[in-house]
Amino acid sequence: MNNNIASRLVELRNRLGMSRTSFAKSIGITETHMKRFETGVAVPKEKHINTICEKYHVKPEYFTGGVSI
């Protein structure tokens, strides 16, 4: 479980004003999968992080706490 990644995903989604369902759909996963990421039950694969970074213009380091939005 990586709570930093989970909390950063929630923070980003909320800053974008998106629902969990719409954010999940925008990166090609299900809402259930997104919920697992946001609650720390599962950790996103590198391909998911890369998709989020490209689509929403954040650096991968954002998810490890290295940089802010």
C-alpha positions in Angstrom: 0.0 0.0 0.0 1.3 3.4 -0.9 -0.7 6.1 0.9 1.3 8.9 -0.8 0.2 7.8 -4.3 -3.3 7.3 -3.1 -3.6 10.7 -1.5 -2.0 12.4 -4.5 -4.5 10.7 -6.9 -7.4 12.0 -4.8 -5.8 15.5 -4.6 -5.3 15.7 -8.4 -8.8 14.4 -9.2 -10.4 16.9 -6.8 -8.3 19.8 -8.2 -9.5 18.9 -11.6 -13.1 18.8 -10.3 -13.7 15.3 -11.6 -15.7 12.4 -10.3 -13.9 9.2 -9.6 -15.8 7.6 -12.5 -15.0 10.3 -15.0 -11.3 10.4 -14.0 -11.1 6.6 -14.2 -12.7 6.6 -17.6 -10.4 9.3 -18.9 -7.3 7.1 -18.1 -8.9 3.8 -19.4 -9.7 2.0 -16.1 -12.9 1.2 -14.2 -14.2 3.2 -11.3 -13.6 0.2 -9.0 -10.0 0.1 -10.1 -9.6 3.8 -9.4 -11.2 3.3 -6.0 -8.6 0.7 -5.2 -5.8 3.1 -6.2 -7.3 5.9 -4.1 -7.8 3.8 -1.0 -4.3 2.3 -1.2 -5.5 -1.2 -1.7 -3.7 -1.3 -5.1 -0.8 0.6 -6.6 -1.1 2.0 -10.1 1.2 0.4 -12.6 3.7 2.6 -14.3 1.6 2.8 -17.5 -1.3 4.3 -15.4 0.9 6.9 -13.8 2.4 7.7 -17.3 -1.1 8.1 -18.7 -2.2 10.4 -15.9 1.0 12.5 -16.2 0.6 12.9 -20.0 -3.1 13.6 -19.9 -3.1 16.0 -16.9 0.4 17.5 -17.2 1.9 16.4 -13.9 5.4 15.0 -13.4 5.8 11.3 -12.2 7.6 12.7 -9.1 4.3 14.3 -8.0 3.1 10.8 -7.0 6.1 10.2 -4.8 5.9 13.5 -3.0 8.8 15.0 -4.9 7.0 17.9 -6.5 3.6 19.7 -6.2 1.1 20.2 -8.9 
